[in-house]
């Protein structure tokens, strides 16, 4: 059997390991960044849903109803609907314009702090995510 030599492979041992060492950190950072952006979008969507649920809770319970909505009740409703988030980290502000009566407007503002996964790699600090919902009482 005749053996052919491969001159193009001479001196290339370990080249793949070196190339991988250059590419792997960038690829991992890109992957973690994509996961982090998805987490932030999910958190923003969750607080928007919670704000809408709090507003809906308030508009169907005006002063004349059996169980009228209060600031504490709306806040509790918002925190219970913020699935996957800690209720301690959520700030809720509720306002009725002019009052909790039929025809008035209810505004619920919800905010939370989002801590990025990339804080250790880059100078990316915590973000304040906010959402507001306004509806009219029936």
PABA-291607 format. One record per residue (C-alpha): x, z, y; residue in three letters; residue number from 0. Coordinates in nm, 4 decimals. Layout:
REM PABA-291607
<px->X	pz->Z	py->Y	balo->ALA	tiba->NUM> $
...
//
This chain:
REM PABA-291607
<px->0.0000	pz->0.0000	py->0.0000	balo->UNK	tiba->0> $
<px->0.1321	pz->-0.0976	py->0.3374	balo->UNK	tiba->1> $
<px->0.1038	pz->0.1605	py->0.6067	balo->UNK	tiba->2> $
<px->0.0408	pz->0.0436	py->0.9606	balo->UNK	tiba->3> $
<px->0.1541	pz->0.2508	py->1.2495	balo->UNK	tiba->4> $
<px->-0.0552	pz->0.3248	py->1.5535	balo->UNK	tiba->5> $
<px->0.1766	pz->0.3258	py->1.8504	balo->UNK	tiba->6> $
<px->-0.1079	pz->0.4002	py->2.0937	balo->UNK	tiba->7> $
<px->-0.1573	pz->0.7432	py->1.9330	balo->UNK	tiba->8> $
<px->0.1971	pz->0.8587	py->1.9797	balo->UNK	tiba->9> $
<px->0.2164	pz->1.1414	py->2.2331	balo->UNK	tiba->10> $
<px->-0.1647	pz->1.1853	py->2.2555	balo->UNK	tiba->11> $
<px->-0.2055	pz->1.4916	py->2.0362	balo->UNK	tiba->12> $
<px->-0.4094	pz->1.7548	py->2.2180	balo->UNK	tiba->13> $
<px->-0.5337	pz->1.5172	py->2.4884	balo->UNK	tiba->14> $
<px->-0.8967	pz->1.5754	py->2.3915	balo->UNK	tiba->15> $
<px->-0.8562	pz->1.9509	py->2.4275	balo->UNK	tiba->16> $
<px->-0.7100	pz->1.9134	py->2.7754	balo->UNK	tiba->17> $
<px->-0.9866	pz->1.6730	py->2.8804	balo->UNK	tiba->18> $
<px->-1.2479	pz->1.9145	py->2.7462	balo->UNK	tiba->19> $
<px->-1.0876	pz->2.1997	py->2.9400	balo->UNK	tiba->20> $
<px->-1.1345	pz->1.9996	py->3.2612	balo->UNK	tiba->21> $
<px->-1.4935	pz->1.8923	py->3.1928	balo->UNK	tiba->22> $
<px->-1.6440	pz->2.2038	py->3.0249	balo->UNK	tiba->23> $
<px->-1.6538	pz->2.4352	py->3.3318	balo->UNK	tiba->24> $
<px->-1.8205	pz->2.1684	py->3.5454	balo->UNK	tiba->25> $
<px->-2.0727	pz->2.0902	py->3.2706	balo->UNK	tiba->26> $
<px->-2.1546	pz->2.4586	py->3.2149	balo->UNK	tiba->27> $
<px->-2.1950	pz->2.5171	py->3.5906	balo->UNK	tiba->28> $
<px->-2.4270	pz->2.2151	py->3.6101	balo->UNK	tiba->29> $
<px->-2.6320	pz->2.3442	py->3.3165	balo->UNK	tiba->30> $
<px->-2.6592	pz->2.6977	py->3.4584	balo->UNK	tiba->31> $
<px->-2.7482	pz->2.5512	py->3.7992	balo->UNK	tiba->32> $
<px->-3.0316	pz->2.3479	py->3.6467	balo->UNK	tiba->33> $
<px->-3.1667	pz->2.6570	py->3.4700	balo->UNK	tiba->34> $
<px->-3.1377	pz->2.8560	py->3.7933	balo->UNK	tiba->35> $
<px->-3.3296	pz->2.5977	py->3.9964	balo->UNK	tiba->36> $
<px->-3.6009	pz->2.5934	py->3.7290	balo->UNK	tiba->37> $
<px->-3.6230	pz->2.9754	py->3.7421	balo->UNK	tiba->38> $
<px->-3.6563	pz->2.9657	py->4.1194	balo->UNK	tiba->39> $
<px->-3.9314	pz->2.7029	py->4.1017	balo->UNK	tiba->40> $
<px->-4.1146	pz->2.9105	py->3.8393	balo->UNK	tiba->41> $
<px->-4.0884	pz->3.2242	py->4.0558	balo->UNK	tiba->42> $
<px->-4.2192	pz->3.0370	py->4.3620	balo->UNK	tiba->43> $
<px->-4.5075	pz->2.8976	py->4.1566	balo->UNK	tiba->44> $
<px->-4.5880	pz->3.2422	py->4.0172	balo->UNK	tiba->45> $
<px->-4.6092	pz->3.4101	py->4.3571	balo->UNK	tiba->46> $
<px->-4.8220	pz->3.1215	py->4.4903	balo->UNK	tiba->47> $
<px->-5.0608	pz->3.1727	py->4.1975	balo->UNK	tiba->48> $
<px->-5.0673	pz->3.5477	py->4.2581	balo->UNK	tiba->49> $
<px->-5.1439	pz->3.4952	py->4.6293	balo->UNK	tiba->50> $
<px->-5.4346	pz->3.2628	py->4.5442	balo->UNK	tiba->51> $
<px->-5.5679	pz->3.5115	py->4.2906	balo->UNK	tiba->52> $
<px->-5.5502	pz->3.7950	py->4.5437	balo->UNK	tiba->53> $
<px->-5.7331	pz->3.5863	py->4.8018	balo->UNK	tiba->54> $
<px->-5.9973	pz->3.4824	py->4.5504	balo->UNK	tiba->55> $
<px->-6.0445	pz->3.8474	py->4.4541	balo->UNK	tiba->56> $
<px->-6.1004	pz->3.9371	py->4.8221	balo->UNK	tiba->57> $
<px->-6.3448	pz->3.6568	py->4.9071	balo->UNK	tiba->58> $
<px->-6.5919	pz->3.7436	py->4.6326	balo->UNK	tiba->59> $
<px->-6.6003	pz->4.1131	py->4.7336	balo->UNK	tiba->60> $
<px->-6.7097	pz->4.1449	py->5.0994	balo->UNK	tiba->61> $
<px->-6.8201	pz->4.4759	py->5.2535	balo->UNK	tiba->62> $
<px->-7.1813	pz->4.4461	py->5.1333	balo->UNK	tiba->63> $
<px->-7.0922	pz->4.3974	py->4.7658	balo->UNK	tiba->64> $
<px->-7.1047	pz->4.6619	py->4.4926	balo->UNK	tiba->65> $
<px->-6.7265	pz->4.6939	py->4.4834	balo->UNK	tiba->66> $
<px->-6.5818	pz->4.5711	py->4.8172	balo->UNK	tiba->67> $
<px->-6.2220	pz->4.4534	py->4.8328	balo->UNK	tiba->68> $
<px->-5.9629	pz->4.6803	py->4.9888	balo->UNK	tiba->69> $
<px->-5.5997	pz->4.6216	py->5.0763	balo->UNK	tiba->70> $
<px->-5.4955	pz->4.8375	py->4.7809	balo->UNK	tiba->71> $
<px->-5.7285	pz->4.6508	py->4.5437	balo->UNK	tiba->72> $
<px->-5.6002	pz->4.3101	py->4.6534	balo->UNK	tiba->73> $
<px->-5.2396	pz->4.4296	py->4.6289	balo->UNK	tiba->74> $
<px->-5.2997	pz->4.5579	py->4.2767	balo->UNK	tiba->75> $
<px->-5.4650	pz->4.2294	py->4.1803	balo->UNK	tiba->76> $
<px->-5.1728	pz->4.0258	py->4.3163	balo->UNK	tiba->77> $
<px->-4.9143	pz->4.2357	py->4.1339	balo->UNK	tiba->78> $
<px->-5.1100	pz->4.2162	py->3.8084	balo->UNK	tiba->79> $
<px->-5.1290	pz->3.8360	py->3.8347	balo->UNK	tiba->80> $
<px->-4.7571	pz->3.7881	py->3.9051	balo->UNK	tiba->81> $
<px->-4.6814	pz->3.7361	py->3.5372	balo->UNK	tiba->82> $
<px->-4.3178	pz->3.7892	py->3.4432	balo->UNK	tiba->83> $
<px->-4.2219	pz->3.9479	py->3.7753	balo->UNK	tiba->84> $
<px->-4.1741	pz->4.3164	py->3.8450	balo->UNK	tiba->85> $
<px->-4.4529	pz->4.4550	py->4.0601	balo->UNK	tiba->86> $
<px->-4.2019	pz->4.6784	py->4.2369	balo->UNK	tiba->87> $
<px->-4.0198	pz->4.3734	py->4.3755	balo->UNK	tiba->88> $
<px->-4.3314	pz->4.2101	py->4.5220	balo->UNK	tiba->89> $
<px->-4.4451	pz->4.2720	py->4.8805	balo->UNK	tiba->90> $
<px->-4.8094	pz->4.1991	py->4.9635	balo->UNK	tiba->91> $
<px->-4.9764	pz->4.1833	py->5.3049	balo->UNK	tiba->92> $
<px->-5.3544	pz->4.1415	py->5.3319	balo->UNK	tiba->93> $
<px->-5.5467	pz->4.0673	py->5.6507	balo->UNK	tiba->94> $
<px->-5.9125	pz->3.9964	py->5.7237	balo->UNK	tiba->95> $
<px->-6.0025	pz->3.8041	py->6.0391	balo->UNK	tiba->96> $
<px->-6.2055	pz->3.9576	py->6.2007	balo->UNK	tiba->97> $
<px->-6.3173	pz->4.1941	py->5.9202	balo->UNK	tiba->98> $
<px->-6.4157	pz->4.1970	py->5.5531	balo->UNK	tiba->99> $
<px->-6.7554	pz->4.0355	py->5.6174	balo->UNK	tiba->100> $
<px->-6.9185	pz->3.7097	py->5.5120	balo->UNK	tiba->101> $
<px->-6.7795	pz->3.4119	py->5.7066	balo->UNK	tiba->102> $
<px->-6.4477	pz->3.5802	py->5.7876	balo->UNK	tiba->103> $
<px->-6.1058	pz->3.4615	py->5.6719	balo->UNK	tiba->104> $
<px->-5.8830	pz->3.6479	py->5.4290	balo->UNK	tiba->105> $
<px->-5.5077	pz->3.5891	py->5.4281	balo->UNK	tiba->106> $
<px->-5.2779	pz->3.7184	py->5.1561	balo->UNK	tiba->107> $
<px->-4.8999	pz->3.6931	py->5.2043	balo->UNK	tiba->108> $
<px->-4.6779	pz->3.7541	py->4.9021	balo->UNK	tiba->109> $
<px->-4.3003	pz->3.7696	py->4.9014	balo->UNK	tiba->110> $
<px->-4.0285	pz->3.8585	py->4.6556	balo->UNK	tiba->111> $
<px->-3.6522	pz->3.8449	py->4.6402	balo->UNK	tiba->112> $
<px->-3.4987	pz->3.5910	py->4.4027	balo->UNK	tiba->113> $
<px->-3.1522	pz->3.6700	py->4.2685	balo->UNK	tiba->114> $
<px->-2.9631	pz->3.3593	py->4.1629	balo->UNK	tiba->115> $
<px->-2.7661	pz->3.3356	py->3.8395	balo->UNK	tiba->116> $
<px->-2.4873	pz->3.1657	py->4.0337	balo->UNK	tiba->117> $
<px->-2.4055	pz->3.4614	py->4.2603	balo->UNK	tiba->118> $
<px->-2.0827	pz->3.5268	py->4.0706	balo->UNK	tiba->119> $
<px->-1.9626	pz->3.1652	py->4.0887	balo->UNK	tiba->120> $
<px->-2.0592	pz->3.0719	py->4.4414	balo->UNK	tiba->121> $
<px->-2.1481	pz->3.2605	py->4.7575	balo->UNK	tiba->122> $
<px->-2.5197	pz->3.2205	py->4.6902	balo->UNK	tiba->123> $
<px->-2.7003	pz->3.5308	py->4.8022	balo->UNK	tiba->124> $
<px->-3.0515	pz->3.6416	py->4.7191	balo->UNK	tiba->125> $
<px->-3.3351	pz->3.4222	py->4.8459	balo->UNK	tiba->126> $
<px->-3.6611	pz->3.5485	py->4.9927	balo->UNK	tiba->127> $
<px->-3.9488	pz->3.3509	py->4.8407	balo->UNK	tiba->128> $
<px->-4.2824	pz->3.3712	py->5.0179	balo->UNK	tiba->129> $
<px->-4.6308	pz->3.2321	py->4.9699	balo->UNK	tiba->130> $
<px->-4.9525	pz->3.2659	py->5.1664	balo->UNK	tiba->131> $
<px->-5.3132	pz->3.1926	py->5.0849	balo->UNK	tiba->132> $
<px->-5.6091	pz->3.1860	py->5.3228	balo->UNK	tiba->133> $
<px->-5.9755	pz->3.1513	py->5.2210	balo->UNK	tiba->134> $
<px->-6.3145	pz->3.2152	py->5.3798	balo->UNK	tiba->135> $
<px->-6.5418	pz->3.4907	py->5.2490	balo->UNK	tiba->136> $
<px->-6.8751	pz->3.3638	py->5.1104	balo->UNK	tiba->137> $
//
